[in-house]
Amino acid sequence: MDEFFDLPTLIVIAVAVFVLFRLRSVLGTRTGTERPPVERRKPAPAESAEETVVPLRPRGTAAPELDDERRARKTEAEIEQLSHGDAELAAGLRAVVEADPTFTPKSFLDGAKQAYEMIVTGYAAGDRQTLKNLLEKDVFEGFQRAIAEREAAGQTVDFTFVGLPKVEISEAEYDRKNVLITVRFHAEVVSATRDKDGTLVEGHAEQVQTIADEWTFARNPKSRDPNWKVVTTSQLD
């Protein structure tokens, strides 16, 4: 038995046991419930100065003064186009622009077309609320009286708005209180007025007819209300 337990062998075994015990105490053992090792993140690269600085004006955006210049050139081009060589009308439109810098002739004319259609359609239907919102008080009262007389007579109107083949600004001015724009409308409509028995008394139920009106729109440029109202109406021959 002594050959298996000589002194050198015992010393080597003792050293090995000691080393294994120290490794176990330092490293521990895996039980299956350990948290996964934390992934070390590489530090994010520093952003360049160009990426971190917020530009005062977005790239590609014109300076405010350039926007003003473009708007002025666009408005002047519209004045030249819509005044049709009428120097007095062009001067009147420029006076309106000076009083109300938000005014542009083309946008105004687009709005006037919509207002015209709403008013003539509202009048045919007896829609007083729509008329009240678009007409100045005296003009509204005139329309309201005509509607009341028609209703009292038992008359109804079959009305279809077809279109506006011709619309043009005829006058423009600033009277130091209001800006006033007069527009001539040449409209195509189908209109038939019938009495209480359904008999046609005016117009034609299937034929398109042309009507021509000249209306003046007004607005106080110092008012917060952006809407225009019709202040005068007249029929053209």
C-alpha positions as CSV (number, residue, x, y, z in Angstrom):
1,M,0.0,0.0,0.0
2,D,2.9,2.3,0.7
3,E,3.7,2.6,-3.0
4,F,0.4,4.2,-3.6
5,F,0.7,6.8,-0.8
6,D,4.2,8.0,-0.9
7,L,4.9,11.5,0.4
8,P,5.4,13.3,-3.0
9,T,2.1,11.9,-4.4
10,L,0.2,13.1,-1.3
11,I,1.7,16.6,-1.7
12,V,0.6,16.8,-5.4
13,I,-3.0,15.6,-4.5
14,A,-3.3,18.1,-1.7
15,V,-2.1,21.0,-4.0
16,A,-4.7,19.9,-6.7
17,V,-7.5,19.8,-4.2
18,F,-6.6,23.3,-2.9
19,V,-6.5,24.8,-6.4
20,L,-9.9,23.3,-7.3
21,F,-11.4,24.6,-4.1
22,R,-10.1,28.2,-4.8
23,L,-11.4,28.2,-8.4
24,R,-14.8,27.1,-7.2
25,S,-15.0,29.9,-4.6
26,V,-14.0,32.5,-7.1
27,L,-15.9,31.5,-10.2
28,G,-18.9,29.9,-8.5
29,T,-21.1,27.3,-10.2
30,R,-23.9,27.6,-12.9
31,T,-27.3,26.8,-11.6
32,G,-29.4,27.7,-14.7
33,T,-30.9,30.8,-13.2
34,E,-28.1,33.2,-13.9
35,R,-28.8,36.5,-15.8
36,P,-27.4,36.7,-19.3
37,P,-24.1,38.6,-19.5
38,V,-24.6,42.3,-20.2
39,E,-23.7,43.2,-23.7
40,R,-21.1,45.9,-23.8
41,R,-22.2,48.8,-26.1
42,K,-19.8,50.6,-28.3
43,P,-19.9,54.3,-27.6
44,A,-22.0,56.1,-30.2
45,P,-19.9,58.2,-32.6
46,A,-20.1,61.9,-31.9
47,E,-22.5,63.8,-34.1
48,S,-21.0,66.3,-36.5
49,A,-21.5,70.0,-36.0
50,E,-23.7,70.1,-39.1
51,E,-26.1,67.4,-37.7
52,T,-26.5,69.0,-34.3
53,V,-27.0,72.6,-35.2
54,V,-30.7,73.5,-35.9
55,P,-30.8,75.8,-39.0
56,L,-32.5,79.1,-38.6
57,R,-34.4,78.6,-41.9
58,P,-35.1,75.2,-43.5
59,R,-32.8,74.4,-46.4
60,G,-34.4,75.3,-49.7
61,T,-36.8,77.8,-48.1
62,A,-36.7,81.4,-49.4
63,A,-36.1,84.3,-47.1
64,P,-39.2,86.2,-46.0
65,E,-38.2,89.2,-48.1
66,L,-38.0,86.9,-51.2
67,D,-41.5,85.5,-50.4
68,D,-42.8,89.1,-50.2
69,E,-41.1,90.0,-53.5
70,R,-42.6,86.9,-55.2
71,R,-46.0,87.6,-53.8
72,A,-45.8,91.2,-55.0
73,R,-44.8,90.1,-58.5
74,K,-47.5,87.5,-58.7
75,T,-50.2,90.0,-57.6
76,E,-48.9,92.6,-60.1
77,A,-49.1,90.0,-62.8
78,E,-52.7,89.2,-61.9
79,I,-53.6,92.9,-61.9
80,E,-52.2,93.2,-65.4
81,Q,-54.0,90.1,-66.6
82,L,-57.4,90.9,-65.0
83,S,-57.5,94.6,-65.8
84,H,-57.3,93.9,-69.6
85,G,-55.3,97.0,-70.3
86,D,-57.7,99.3,-68.3
87,A,-55.3,101.7,-66.6
88,E,-58.0,103.0,-64.2
89,L,-59.0,99.5,-63.1
90,A,-55.4,98.5,-62.6
91,A,-54.8,101.6,-60.4
92,G,-57.9,100.8,-58.4
93,L,-56.7,97.2,-57.8
94,R,-53.3,98.5,-56.7
95,A,-55.1,100.8,-54.2
96,V,-57.0,97.8,-52.9
97,V,-53.8,95.8,-52.5
98,E,-52.1,98.7,-50.7
99,A,-55.1,99.0,-48.3
100,D,-55.3,95.2,-47.8
101,P,-52.0,93.4,-48.5
102,T,-53.8,90.0,-48.2
103,F,-55.9,90.8,-51.3
104,T,-55.1,89.0,-54.5
105,P,-57.3,89.6,-57.6
106,K,-57.4,85.9,-58.7
107,S,-58.3,84.6,-55.2
108,F,-61.0,87.2,-54.9
109,L,-62.5,86.4,-58.2
110,D,-62.6,82.7,-57.4
111,G,-64.4,83.5,-54.1
112,A,-66.8,85.9,-56.0
113,K,-67.8,83.1,-58.4
114,Q,-68.6,80.8,-55.5
115,A,-70.6,83.5,-53.7
116,Y,-72.6,84.3,-56.9
117,E,-73.6,80.7,-57.3
118,M,-74.6,80.4,-53.7
119,I,-76.6,83.6,-53.8
120,V,-78.6,82.9,-57.0
121,T,-79.2,79.3,-55.9
122,G,-80.2,80.4,-52.4
123,Y,-82.6,83.0,-53.8
124,A,-84.3,80.4,-56.0
125,A,-84.6,78.1,-53.0
126,G,-85.7,80.8,-50.6
127,D,-82.7,80.1,-48.4
128,R,-82.7,83.2,-46.3
129,Q,-79.8,82.2,-43.9
130,T,-77.4,81.7,-46.8
131,L,-78.4,85.1,-48.3
132,K,-78.1,86.8,-44.9
133,N,-74.5,85.7,-44.5
134,L,-73.5,86.9,-48.0
135,L,-75.5,90.1,-48.5
136,E,-75.3,93.5,-46.9
137,K,-78.4,94.3,-44.8
138,D,-80.2,96.5,-47.4
139,V,-79.5,94.1,-50.2
140,F,-80.6,91.1,-48.1
141,E,-83.9,92.9,-47.2
142,G,-84.6,93.4,-50.9
143,F,-84.0,89.7,-51.7
144,Q,-86.1,88.7,-48.7
145,R,-89.1,90.9,-49.8
146,A,-89.0,89.3,-53.3
147,I,-88.9,85.8,-51.7
148,A,-91.8,86.6,-49.4
149,E,-93.9,88.0,-52.4
150,R,-93.2,84.8,-54.4
151,E,-94.1,82.6,-51.4
152,A,-97.3,84.6,-50.8
153,A,-98.3,84.0,-54.5
154,G,-97.7,80.3,-54.1
155,Q,-94.9,80.3,-56.6
156,T,-91.9,77.9,-56.7
157,V,-88.7,78.0,-58.7
158,D,-87.0,75.0,-60.3
159,F,-83.4,76.2,-60.6
160,T,-80.2,74.6,-61.9
161,F,-76.9,76.5,-62.0
162,V,-75.0,75.5,-65.1
163,G,-71.9,77.7,-65.1
164,L,-70.1,81.0,-65.5
165,P,-68.7,81.3,-69.0
166,K,-67.6,84.9,-68.4
167,V,-66.7,86.8,-65.2
168,E,-64.6,90.0,-65.0
169,I,-63.8,92.7,-62.6
170,S,-65.1,96.0,-63.9
171,E,-64.2,98.5,-61.0
172,A,-62.0,98.6,-57.9
173,E,-61.5,101.3,-55.3
174,Y,-60.6,102.0,-51.7
175,D,-62.8,104.8,-50.2
176,R,-60.7,105.1,-47.1
177,K,-63.1,102.9,-45.2
178,N,-63.9,99.9,-47.4
179,V,-62.4,98.3,-50.4
180,L,-65.0,97.8,-53.1
181,I,-64.8,95.5,-56.1
182,T,-67.4,95.4,-58.8
183,V,-67.8,92.2,-60.8
184,R,-69.8,91.4,-64.0
185,F,-71.2,87.9,-64.1
186,H,-72.5,86.2,-67.2
187,A,-74.1,83.0,-66.0
188,E,-75.9,80.1,-67.6
189,V,-78.9,78.7,-65.7
190,V,-82.0,76.7,-66.1
191,S,-84.9,78.4,-64.3
192,A,-88.6,77.8,-64.3
193,T,-91.1,79.6,-62.0
194,R,-94.4,77.9,-61.5
195,D,-97.6,79.0,-59.8
196,K,-99.4,77.0,-57.1
197,D,-101.1,74.8,-59.7
198,G,-97.7,73.9,-61.3
199,T,-98.3,76.1,-64.4
200,L,-95.1,77.7,-65.8
201,V,-95.3,81.4,-65.4
202,E,-91.7,82.4,-66.2
203,G,-88.5,80.8,-67.6
204,H,-88.1,77.4,-69.2
205,A,-87.8,74.0,-67.5
206,E,-85.4,72.6,-70.0
207,Q,-83.7,75.5,-71.8
208,V,-80.4,77.0,-70.7
209,Q,-80.6,80.8,-70.5
210,T,-77.9,83.4,-70.0
211,I,-78.3,86.1,-67.3
212,A,-75.9,89.0,-66.7
213,D,-75.5,90.8,-63.4
214,E,-73.1,93.4,-62.0
215,W,-72.5,93.1,-58.3
216,T,-70.3,95.1,-55.9
217,F,-68.5,93.4,-53.1
218,A,-67.2,95.3,-50.1
219,R,-65.0,94.7,-47.1
220,N,-63.4,96.8,-44.4
221,P,-59.6,95.9,-44.6
222,K,-59.1,96.8,-40.9
223,S,-61.8,94.3,-39.8
224,R,-60.9,90.9,-38.5
225,D,-63.7,89.4,-40.5
226,P,-62.2,88.2,-43.8
227,N,-65.5,87.8,-45.6
228,W,-66.8,90.1,-48.3
229,K,-70.5,91.1,-48.7
230,V,-72.5,92.1,-51.7
231,V,-73.5,95.8,-51.2
232,T,-75.2,96.4,-54.6
233,T,-76.7,94.3,-57.4
234,S,-78.0,95.2,-60.8
235,Q,-79.1,93.3,-63.9
236,L,-77.3,94.0,-67.2
237,D,-79.1,94.2,-70.5
